[in-house]
């Protein structure tokens, strides 16, 4: 699926009222999560690992080589943030982070690694064979990654995305 068709698919889901947002307060009562249903999954190709720890991986892409991916992620952010702001009363003075961080030539996506007690819930493959997940080395070039836009979070000052990796092909 091309990036343009993926963006169109999300827009059609919004237009046809097929994409729902569920609002859920966190246990502390001050913060809010907005969950999407159905889930939004995107397959990314040739990401480079530039940061990693036990909970997160940051993937980096070249803006020129991945121009359609860059534009798609910005368009998806625009559509989801517009939908969120149209459905819920949210203070527009808050800083709304996009899905990506960027420099002049690169952009990055920070992805959460779903786990419980260091047991990761990520499907992995290497050369079309299933394997156990292991944290990739820095500067590793991943064949493909499927990410899921899990939710949008809101605190007193900020709004941003929780994005998690659900599948990696080394």
Residue, then its C-alpha position, 0 to 999 in steps of 0.5 A: x500500500x502506498x503512503x498516499x493510499x494509506x493517508x486516503x484510507x485514514x481520511x475515508x475512515x474519518x469521513x465515514x465515521x469508522x474511526x472512533x476515538x475513546x477518551x480514558x482518564x489515567x489513574x492519577x486523574x490529571x492525564x488523559x489518553x485518547x485511543x483509536x479504534x480500529x488501530x492504525x498500523x503503518x509499515x515502515x521500510x529501511x529505518x536506522x536505529x539511532x537510539x535504544x533502551x529497554x523501553x524505546x527505539x528511535x528509528x531515523x529516516x532520510x527526508x529525501x529518500x523517504x519523502x513520501x513517508x515523511x509527508x504521509x506521517x505529517x498528513x496523518x498527524x494533521x488528520x488525527x489532530x483535527x479529528x481529536x480537536x473536533x471531537x473533544x474540548x482541548x485547550x489549543x494552547x498546549x504543545x501538540x507534538x507530531x509523530x516525528x522529530x526532524x532536522x534539515x535532512x533527517x526525521x525520526x520516530x520514537x517507538x515504544x517496545x511493548x513488554x512485561x517484565x522484560x518479555x517483549x510482545x513483538x513479532x520478529x523475523x530474520x530472512x523470513x524465519x520467525x525469531x525472538x526479539x532482541x534489541x537491535x544494535x545502534x546504527x542497525x538497518x532494519x528491513x521493515x517495521x510495523x508500528x501502531x499508533x496506540x493513542x494520543x496522550x494529554x497532560x497539563x501542558x502537552x499532547x503527543x503520540x504513543x507509538x509502539x512497534x508490533x513487528x520487526x524484520x531484521 
